[in-house]
Structures are given as structure tokens and as C-alpha cells.
Amino acid sequence: MPKVTKKIKATEAQKKDSSSKNKILKDVSRTLGTKDILANDFNNLEAVKNDLSDFFKRYGFSQLETPIMEKAEMFKNNFRRDVSKELYEITSDKGEKLALRSELTQGIIRAFMDHNLNETMPQPVRLFSLGPVFRQEKLQSSRYRQFTQINAEIFGENKPVAEAFLIYTMATLCEDWGLDIEVQINSLGKSECQKEYRNKLISYYKERGNRSKICNECRKNLTKDPMALLDCTEKECLNLAEGAPQIVDFLNEESREYFQKLVEYLDELGIKYNFNPRLVRGLNYYNDTVFEFWPLADNGQPQYKYALGGGGRYDRLVEKISGQEISGVGMALGLERIVYKLKDKNLILFPQPENLIFLAQLSERAKLKSIQIFEELRKEGFNVRNSFVASSLKKQLEEAKQLQTRICLILGKKELTDDTILLRDMDSGMQEIIPQKKLIKELQKKLN
Ligand code: HAM
């Protein structure tokens, strides 16, 4: 009897063990708001990164990489709307309050200051960076909690030529990629213009029962950040924002002239834009210029909810982080959204390698030999692919076809013994046996 009890106990323990194992497996699903990037999307992402990096480098921007974790205070104290809700905060073992960066801008400003780049780099200082950012946002389509941004920031240029350049970069590249966008521009003026405008907005929303027509979130925001109401995408708030006073009527002389100059530059560069008096951006650290890039839907309508990027002038933010009066202007582009749009339009940016050769093998020994041949061909500059694991010729030929290869080389037992290789033209299906010694010459002849 005691033996049986022991056995039963052991079985229960095992059951417990196996149920907890199952539980662990159930927990490894992908985190909400994150995304795996595979195959074509990945290649498009790389192509977009390369095109943008290339553009910035040509115009003297230096690339830098800053840490994903920074001091939380840097984001909290820097005017981002609702930042407390969206920041992923971490407490270090020493009790420091850290955060996963919700933007690249603050880290770039910190690095600019820490490394004294204002003294050591040519003026204006031009920096670009790319990498993941994290925001604890409401889940919606095209809105992730981890996504990739590429940022370009210019320090020490107080003329609108800096903004014009940034807008020009994105507009030109979108044209090259075949993406239709509409550039939105507005001016938020200086702090004093914004102060007067805020008071006017509060009165507008409070008058004639307007307050009762806005969403709960906007009602909460009304007195502390009325400009955020213009950014709300709820239908009732959009309707009311249509009739709201416009900041352009509150700009002082200096800001008016500044904006006028920007518009002249954009005209000279041949960039089409839409003056959007309600564009305030989801961040409140900007002064003067703000801009966004909205993709166009198939019906030609701009999709404001899916902005591909945006930016503006942020002199106050630089001053707040660096303690120095240096002007700053920059933009961030959302790479996942750009790639999504490219896919939606069936646009593929990365070029398929030309003249691809596939190397198939039919035995264990042939597998080893094919690794040597693969290397010889690669060193000669041929584009070679190989399925090192598949054994059946049918499967290997299917893979060669999928890759759209021009030539398939087949190495079987007979070829191994004779030091030959079978060359198959994938278009015509013609096959010929070639001595391995003459393979490179033969391929050069055929692919030329
Ligand atoms: P932002 O408008 O918050 O600006 O973000 C820039 C771009 O990042 C957006 O236009 C969008 O393409 C992408 N993005 C933003 N949030 C998400 C999300 N949840 N999921 C997917 N993509 C998203 C900034 O971040 C400022 N730091 C821009 C800047 C740089 N201003 C001056 N310098």
C-alpha cells in the first residue's frame, strides 16, 4: 500500500509540473503592439533605411546611436503630451528612474551636449540616428508600442532653410519610391504667441456649449493643454476644431516673416505643400515651423491618421536639455508605416539580384563538394544560392525556380566521380555536362 501512495504522489507532482510547463508556453506569444518583420518587409525596411541614410550622409549628417534607455526625467519634463501614460518606466538597482526612449530626439540632444559636438563639429551640426522607440499607446491600426524611427536633427541653424531641407528630403524620396504624400505645414509661433492663442482656444471651447460637444479626454485637456484638442481624431472633436481660431492669426511679426520665408523656400524647391492651420503635432515642444507627411489613399485623400513622419523647430527643448541657447530643428520618420504603405501599393524597393545561380546536390559527398564550389563561385563574384539542407532534387529545383535563378548547377554521384557538373538553363530547360575545371569560364560566357 505505501508503495502505491508514493506512486500516486509522484504522478500528481508530475502533472503539476507538466501543467506549469504548458502555462509557460502559453505565455510566450508576441507582446501586444509589437511586430515581427520578415522577408520582403525586412528588405524594404533596409532599403528605406539605406536610401535615407545615404541622403543624409551626402548632405553632411553624421550618424550616431544613443542608448535605448535614458533618464525618465528627460522625457517627462520635456513637454510631450500625455507622456506619463505612454512612457515605459524602469527603476534601476540604484533606484534611478529610467525609461525606454519614446523618441530619439531627447537622446540626440543629450549626446550633442555630452560630447560637446557644438564645439567640435562643423556648423550647423547635423546628426541622424535610427532605432527602436517605445510608446505605451492605445492599440490601433498602424500604431505600435515598439516601432522604428529615423531622425535627422540640425543644431545651430536659425533660418528656415533647415526645415525646408528636411521637408525636401522626405518629399524627394517619397517621389523616388513611388509613394504619394501631401506635406502639411503650419507655424506655431513663439511661446508668447502660443500663450495668447491658448487662452483664445479655451474661450472658444467653453462658449456656446461647445465644451459638452467634445470627447472626455479633450474635456480633461481643455484648460491644461487646449492645443491638444486640435490634434484629437474623435469625430465630434474634429468637427469643432474646424471652426476653432487659427494660430496663424496670433503670430508676431518675426514668426510671420519666418513662416513666409519657409514658404518661399519650399516654392523655390518645387515642393507642393498644404498649409494646415490645425496642424499642432502631438508634442508641445515646438516653436514656429511644424510639418507632417501624410500618405494619400487611393482616392487621393490625405490620411492624417497614418502620418509617415513629422517634425519641426524646437529651440526650447534644446535649451531645456542642454542649458544652452542653441536652435534645433528636426524630424522623425516612422519606418514601419513607410514599409506598410510600400506594401499596400505593391512597391518593392530592393533590387532582386541578377543572374542568380543555384547549386543543387544529390548526395552527402556532393553536399560537401558543393560547399567548395559555392565558395569558388562566390569569390569570382557570382551570385550563388544553395539549399544546403534539402535532399530531393525536386525540392531544390522548386527553390531555384522561386528565386528566379537563370542557371541551376547539379552535382550528383556520377558528376562527382567524373569531376563534372550538370548545367541547366532554367528558361529553356536545356542541360549540358561541363568539366568542373571549365565551370567559371562557361558561366562567364553564358551570363554575359
Ligand atoms: P512623432 O510625430 O511622434 O514625432 O513621430 C514621428 C513618426 O513616427 C510618425 O509620423 C509616425 O510615422 C511614427 N510613429 C509615431 N508613433 C507611432 C506608433 N505608435 N506606431 C508606429 N509609428 C509611429 C516625433 O517622434 C518627434 N521626435 C519628431 C521630431 C524629431 N521632432 C523634431 N525632431
Residues whose N, C-alpha, C, O or C-beta is under 5 A from the ligand:
A	BS01	HAM	E103 T105 E137 S142 R143 Y144 F147 A152 A307 L308 G309 G310 G311 G312 G330 M331 A332 L333 G334 R337
